[in-house]
């Protein structure tokens, strides 16, 4: 009888711990990719990238985080990513590791191709 009680107790505790882990994971949504747009508000190709960034963010939703940095004002960011020309797009995986970089205006269709190769899917309520 003692062995059955111990076994039952272990089962209940294990089930509780697994349920806690599952609940914890489902509440934190982390993007698969971070898209850093490194440019300037006064740069014409950078301004052209604004529409692309908005569209990408809308299309891929929680799968991606899109961040703009004005490297003329944020010298530390420019140094961190070794920016030589603007605009520069840097894509990071969920661990913050750089997986792709592009310099210059980056057409949306080409970004879509890259993101889809990384496993991102266009949200069902968005059209290409």
N, C-alpha and C positions, 0 to 999 in steps of 0.2 A: 504493500500500500504506500509506503514511504517513497519508493521509486516512481510510482505513478504520479504522486503529488509533485515531486521534483521535476519530472518530465513535463507535466502540465504547466508548472510555473515557468520553466524555461521557454516553452512554446508561447505562453502569453506575453512574456517579456520580449521575446524575439519579434512577435507580431507587432507589438506596440512600437518598438524601435524602428522597424521597417516602415510602418505607417507614418511615423514622425519624419523619416528621411524623405519619403515620397511627398508629403505635404510641404516640406521645406523647399524641395527642388522645384515644385510647381509654382511657388510664389515668386521665385526669382527668375525673371526672363532676361537672359543675357544675349545680346546680338551675336550672330555668328561672325559678322564682319563689321569693322569700323572703317568708315570712309573718311579720311582726312583730306580736306581741300585746303591747301596751303597757298595763299595768294595775297591779294590786296584789294581793297574796295575801290582803288583808283586805276586798276589794271583792266583794260578792255576784255582780254580773253577770260580773266577772272570773273568779270561781270557776266559774261556769256555762260559761265559754268553754274551760275546761280540757279537758272531754270533746270539744268540737268540735275543738280543736287536735290532740288525740291521734288522733281519727278521720281528720282531713284528712291528717295525716302518714302514717298507715297506708295510706290509700286511694291516695295519689299517690306514695309512695315517694321515689325519688331525684329526682323532678321538682320537689320542693319542699323547702325548709328552713323549719321552724317554730321560731321563737325567742320566748321570753317574757322581757320585761323588767319588773321591779317598779320603776315610775317614781318611787315614793315613796322608794325607796332609791337609785335611779340618776338623780340630778338632771341629769347631762350628757345622758343619753339623752332624757329628757323635754324638755330644751331643744332638742336637735338636731332632734327631730321635732315641736316646737311643740305639745306635748300640753296641751290645755285641759280635757278630760274623759276619764274612763276608764270602761270599756275603750275603747281605740282600736286598730283593726287597720290596719296599713300593709303594702301589698304592693309589693315591689320586683322589677324585672326582673333579668335576669342581669347587667346592668351596674350595678346598685345604684340605678337611677332609679325614683322612686316612680311607680307606675302606677294605684294605687287606694288609697282611704282610707275607713274607715267608723268611726263613733263609736257606742258602745253595744253591747249584745249583738248578735251577728251570727249568724243561724241558718245551720246547716251547709248546708242546701239552697241558700241564696243564695250562699254561698261556692263551693259546687260549680259553680253556674251561671257565676260569674265566672271561676273557674279553667278550666273547659272552654272558655269563649270565648277564653281565652288559649292554648288548644291543649294543655292538660294532659289526660291520659287516666287514668281510674281503672285501677289495676293489675288484670290479669285475675283474680287470686286474691282480689280484694275485691269485695264486693257493695255496691250503693248503699243 
